[in-house]
Amino acid sequence: MLDQILHYDTELFLYLNNLGSPSWDGFWLAITNKFIFGSLMGIVLFVLLYRKFGLKYTLLLIVVVALMITFTDQITNLFKRTFERHRPCRTEGVMDQMRFIAVRCGLYGFFSGHASNSMAVAIFGGLMLRSQHKWLLFALISFSLLVAYSRIYVGVHYPLDIICGLIFGVFSGSAFYKLAQGLLKRFDTSRNRIEK
């Protein structure tokens, strides 16, 4: 059963990866770049959080986001070391059938850190700001899906790596959103006591 799932996963990867063309390579390499997509999401969220919460609470939320990304990264790395599923760009019988345009090819790929981190930030930011910006959650999730797909396009992740990363990102983003809500309520309560 598992072998069949992995076979379909490989077939889907090869189909999607080979849809790429040199004229689009630059776009997808930019989307997959951690500095570029991280900066875009970070700047947008900082500005919107600052407008809603002010500097003090925004700094608190930035700490929560940093903890969330660290947590998500560490779980991703744990899965990679545990399952040791080679990336397509390191798999015999796949390498010669695919397009590889990434800067480098890491060893293990299950599951995708790009997918999990970008989705975690999307869920966290979208939920924190949904009362002011109802469109933001949809926009951030859409951008996260672009980032996730870019990993297939450049040749470093199978679709199953991406799907599992996105699912974990939803879990992580939701959990840290609840943590942030609890911290904000606690700080509000403390501030009210001091003011009284």
Rosetta blueprint (number, residue, H / E / L):
1 M L
2 L H
3 D H
4 Q H
5 I H
6 L H
7 H H
8 Y H
9 D H
10 T H
11 E H
12 L H
13 F H
14 L H
15 Y H
16 L H
17 N H
18 N L
19 L L
20 G L
21 S L
22 P H
23 S H
24 W H
25 D H
26 G H
27 F H
28 W H
29 L H
30 A H
31 I H
32 T H
33 N L
34 K H
35 F H
36 I H
37 F H
38 G H
39 S H
40 L H
41 M H
42 G H
43 I H
44 V H
45 L H
46 F H
47 V H
48 L H
49 L H
50 Y H
51 R H
52 K H
53 F H
54 G H
55 L H
56 K H
57 Y H
58 T H
59 L H
60 L H
61 L H
62 I H
63 V H
64 V H
65 V H
66 A H
67 L H
68 M H
69 I H
70 T H
71 F H
72 T H
73 D H
74 Q H
75 I H
76 T H
77 N H
78 L H
79 F H
80 K H
81 R H
82 T H
83 F H
84 E L
85 R L
86 H E
87 R L
88 P H
89 C H
90 R H
91 T L
92 E L
93 G L
94 V L
95 M H
96 D H
97 Q H
98 M L
99 R L
100 F L
101 I L
102 A L
103 V L
104 R L
105 C L
106 G L
107 L L
108 Y E
109 G L
110 F L
111 F L
112 S L
113 G H
114 H H
115 A H
116 S H
117 N H
118 S H
119 M H
120 A H
121 V H
122 A H
123 I H
124 F H
125 G H
126 G H
127 L H
128 M H
129 L L
130 R L
131 S L
132 Q L
133 H L
134 K L
135 W L
136 L H
137 L H
138 F H
139 A H
140 L H
141 I H
142 S H
143 F H
144 S H
145 L H
146 L H
147 V H
148 A H
149 Y H
150 S H
151 R H
152 I H
153 Y H
154 V L
155 G L
156 V L
157 H L
158 Y L
159 P H
160 L H
161 D H
162 I H
163 I H
164 C H
165 G H
166 L H
167 I H
168 F H
169 G H
170 V H
171 F H
172 S H
173 G H
174 S H
175 A H
176 F H
177 Y H
178 K H
179 L H
180 A H
181 Q H
182 G H
183 L H
184 L H
185 K H
186 R H
187 F H
188 D H
189 T H
190 S H
191 R H
192 N H
193 R H
194 I H
195 E H
196 K L
